[in-house]
């Protein structure tokens, strides 16, 4: 008996479904294979633009004068892991230091998501572990990461500054970073170390402001403690006689940028502070800053006080910046980078990230290395100017980078 029209259509529909499913499996398998190959390929961070070879040392310091308000165990003194990047003796290193040694490898995304991110053993930096310090005395730059991130994820910026003759201290804020390493152990964030769930993502609320003020005071104290410890290194050891402790610049990304401004406010040795895309918190918002400051925002950032606020969160960020700037008496340089989003100020822009992962991370269309090169150029020029008194045409002149939008430059 001949098959009816309905039967033929049903068979065709079943075949179409089967072929579609098979094609999806082949394509997904092919994409998974592509992702695995790309994630395993080495990634090289931007080459430092200065003349010094870069050394790197890892230290752990305990501030016995402070009880850690973020630690899970009450009464614990504040412990910090600090990465030091510094000018090294030329030719003294043979093999660049691993990007995330030991337990620091835990910064890599875990689970299935980790398969779509460059393996951190495949990230190539340009610093050498524990090489001798180059001749000279070097101003201090204290560099703090954004909320949840850690010092090694800012290696590109740190290496570039060290190559220009600065001693850079990357401070990972214990219990606020998703992971830090103390005494060889991976230490996760604590509930007290993060913004509370009720305020996180709602920066216009009074509770969020209070939460931010609480945390920024801890982070700023971490910055100042690190600067003081670096001054103590002049007394002996590898860095004896190499630390210009009287000249300190505080810098940071996101919440670390807010902490940098607050740390500078109360440190007489501070020559200036740089905030990379961070909404400001703490007393500095009302009191202002009496030292020079650098503000670099992403494309739609409101941290320079000049954006068109899209929502209450933007408005809160813009209002905080305007209040701080109105109260400040030091020079202000502020810029925005077109095509950059929040994570383009970290090494994240240089990692390979599979499309589903990248879509969940605030990275803009700008090339990751280019974003870091631009940020490094302006950050370096600002620090050269405030720490060494060098005239810096880049800060006030026409930008050679078409992505840079000048918001304010003195003179």
N, C-alpha and C positions, 0 to 999 in steps of 0.2 A: 504494500500500500504506500502511495506517495506521502511524503511528510508534509504536513500543513504549514502555512505561512507562519503561524505562531510558534511552531516547533523550531523552524529554521531561525527565526529571530532570537529565540531563547538560546539556541546553540551558539549563534554569533555573539550574543551578549556575554555568555559564559566564557567563550574564547577571548573576547576583548578584555574581560576582567582578569583572566589568567595571564594574558600577555602584558597587560598594564602592571599587574603585580610583579611579574617577572622582570619587567623593565625597571621598576622601582627598586627591586632588590639588586639588580646589576648596577644601577646608577648609584644607589646608596653604598653598595660595596666598593664601587670605584671611588666615590668621594671619601669614604673612610680610609681607603688605601692612600689616596692623595694626602689627606690630613696627616696620616701617620708618617709619610715621607717628609712632608714639610716641617712637621713638628720636630723631627730628628735632625734637621739641617742646622749647622752652626749659624749663630747670629753674632755679629760683631758690633759692639757699641761704637758710637762716633769716636774718632781718634782725637785725643786731647790736643788743643791748639797751642799750648804753651811749650816752652823749651825744656822744662824739667822732666826727667823720668819720674814716674809716680810710684811711691812706696805705699804699702798698706799694712796696718797693724790692727788687731782686735783686742780691746781691753774691756774689763768689767770693773766698775766703780760702785762703791756703796756710800751713800750719803747718810752717815750715822746721826746727823742732826735732824733728820726728818723721819717720822713714822709714815709709812706709805699708806695713803688713804685709798688706794686702788687695789691693794693686795687682798686676796681672799682671806689670809690669816691676819687678824688684828695684831698690831704691835710690831709688824715687820718693818725694818729699815728700808728705805728706798734704794733698790738695786737697779743698775742700768748697764746695758751693753752699749759700747761706743766703738764705732769704726773710725779709725784715723787714716786719712789719706794725706800724704805729705810729699814735698820735693825730695827725691832720692838721689843718691850719687849715680851719675851716668854710668850705664853699663854694668851696674852691680846686680841686676836681676837677669835671669835667663829664661824663666818660664812664668807667664802671667799667673797671678793668684786665681784660684777658682772663684767663680761668681758667688756661690752660696755654699761655703764649706760646712761639712758636718751636718748638724741638726738644722742649720739654716736652709737646707734643701726643702724643709717643710713649708717654706713660703710658696712653693709651686702648688698650683691648683691640684686638689685631690680627686680621687674617683675617676669616673668616665671623662669629666671635663678636662682633667689633666692631660688626656691623650691629645687634646686639641690645642695645647700650649707648648711653645718651645721648651724643651727640657733645659733646666737651669745649668746642667753640666755642659750644655752646648752654647751657653752665652759667653762670649769672649770679651773680657775687659782689657785694660791696658795698665794695670798696677801690679806691683811685685811685692810679695809678702816679706815684711820685716827687713827690707834692705836698709843700709846706712842712710842717715839723713844728709842731704846736701849741705854744703857750707852756707851760712847765713842765718839771719833771724827772720822768722816768718809770721806775719799777722795771722790771727785766728779767725776762722769762719765756723760757726756752729750751725749745722744743717739738720733740720728736723722734718720727718716725713708727714704725709697726710694721715688722717684717721684710718687705722687698720693696716697701714703699710709699714715698712721697716727700712732702716738705713741702706742696706745693700740695693734696694730697688731705686736708688738715686745715684748709682755708681757713675753714670755718664757725667752728670753735673759735677759731682765731687772730684772725679779724676781731672776734669778740665780745670777746675779752680786750683787744684794742687799743682798741676803742670805750670801754672802761672806764678807759683811761689807762695801759696797759702797752706797753712795747716788746717785741714778740714776735719771737724769732728761730727760724724753722723750719729745722732742720738736716737735710739729706738725707744719710744715711751713704753716702758713695761706695763702690761695689763691693758693698754689701749691698742697696741699693735695686735693684729691677729696672731702673730707669733713673734717672740723674741727668744734668744738663747742665753741662758744663764748657767754657768758651771756645766756646760755641755748638754744641758737639758732644754728641750723645746718647751717654752712657757706660753700658754695661750692667753687670750684676753679674758678679763673678768667682767662681771656685770657692772661694777663700779667704774671700770675703765672706759666704758663706752657711753655715748649719750643714751638716756633712758628710752625705752620703747615708746613711751607716750609722747616724747618730744622729737624723736628722730624723724627727720624729713619734714618737720613742721617748724622751721626756723623763725616763723613770725610769732610763735607763742611765747608767753612770758616764761613758761617752764623751760622751753628750749634755750632761751637767753640765760636763765639761771644755770642750766646744765652746762652750757658752753663756758660761762664765766668760771664755774667750779673746776672744770677740766683744764682750762687754759692756764689757770694759776699753777697747777701741778706741772704742766708741760714747760711753762716759762721758768719755773724753779729748776727743772731738769737742765734747761739750756744754760742757766747761770752757773749751776753746779759744774757742768762740763767745762765751761770756760775757766772756772776757778781751778779745776783739776789740771787743765792744760798749763796753767800758770805754774802749778807745782812741779810739772815735769822739767822745768828749767833747773831744778836742784840736782838732778842726776839722771843717769840712764841714757838711752839713745837720743833723747830730745834735749839734753842739757845744753843750755846756751842757744837753742834754736827757736825758742818760742817768744814772739813779741806779744807778751800777755797784756800790754797796755793798749793794744789795738784789737778790738773784737767786733766782728760783724755777725749779726744773727740773721739767719735766712731759713725759710721753710716753705713747704707746699701745703695748701689747704689749711687744715687746723694747725699744722706746724708753722704756717705763715702768720697766723694770728698769735701763736705763742712767741714767735720771733719779735714781733712788734712789742708785746708786753714785756718780754725779757729785756729788750733794749731800753724800755722806759725807765727801769730802775737800776741799770748798770752804768756807772760813771765811766767805765772803759769802753762802752759801746760807741762805735764810730758811725753806725747806721744799721738799718734793718730792711730786709727784703721779704715781701709777702707774694708768693706765687699762687694766685687764684684762691685765696683763702678769705672767707667772711671773717670780719674782725670781731673779737670778743674781749671781755675783761675791762679793767679800769682804763686801759689806753684808749678805748672808744670815747670816753667822756673827757679824759685828761689830755688826750692828744700826745704826740711825740715831739720832743724838742730836738731830735736828731734827724738827719736825712733818711728818707725812706724811698723804697722802690716798690711799686705795685704793678704786677703783670697779670692780666686776666686772660681767660680764654675768650672765644669769640663773643659769646653772649653773657659774659660775666658782669656782675654788678659791683665787684669789689673795688673798682676805681671811683665809684659814685656817679658814673655818667651814663648808665644804661637806661633803656626803656624797659621798665619792670613789667614782666609778663604775668606775674602772680604775686601773692603776698610774700612768698619766700624771697623772690628777687627784690621786692620793695624793702624787706627787712635788711638784706645785705647792702642795698644801696644806701639806706638811711644810716646804717652803722658806719659806712665809709664816709659819708658826708659829715656826720657828727665828728668823727675822728679827724678828718682833714681840716675842718673849721677850727678845731682846738689845737692843731699842730703848728709848731713854729720852725721846724726844720724844713729843708728843701724837699720837694716831692717830685718824683719822676713816675709817671704812670703810662701804661701801654696796654693794648689788647692785641692778641694774635689771631688773625682771621684763619678759620679752618681748624683751630685747636679747640679741644674740649678738655675737661678737667684732668684726665689721666695722661694727657700729652706732656705734662711737666715731670713725669716719672719715666722710668725705663720701659714701662708698658708699651709705649709706642714702637719700640724696637723688637718686641717679641712677635713671633708668629702666633696668631690666634685664629682658630677656625671660626667661620662666619657666625655660627650660633652663639659662640662665646663672645666674640668681638661685639656683637649687637647688644650685649648686656653690660658692656664696659664703656664709660664715657671717653671714647677716642674719636677725634674729628677726622675729616678727610685729608688733613695735612700729612705729609710724609713724617713718620715718627722721628727719624734722625734729623730732619730739617727743623722740626719743632724744638728739639733739644739743642740744636746748634744755635738757633735764634735766642732761646732762653739763656743759654750759656753766654752768648755774646753780650747781652744786656746785663745779666747778673755780674759777669766779670768786669764790665766797664764801670758799673756802679760801685763795686767793691774796690776797684783800682782807684776810683775817684775819692771815695770817702776814707779809705784806709791809707792810701799812699799820696793823696793830693794830686793825682795825675789829671790833666785836662782830658776829657773824653768826648770828642766830637760826636760819637755815636749817640750819646745821651740827648744831645740838644739839636743835632743837625738832622738833615734829611736821611731817613732810614734806607739802607741798601737792601732791606728786605721788604718786598711789596706786601707781605702778610701783616706787617706791623702797623697798627693804627695808634698814633701818638695821642694820648689823652691830656697829658700835662707835662711840661718840662720847664724848669725855672730858666729865666733869661731868654 
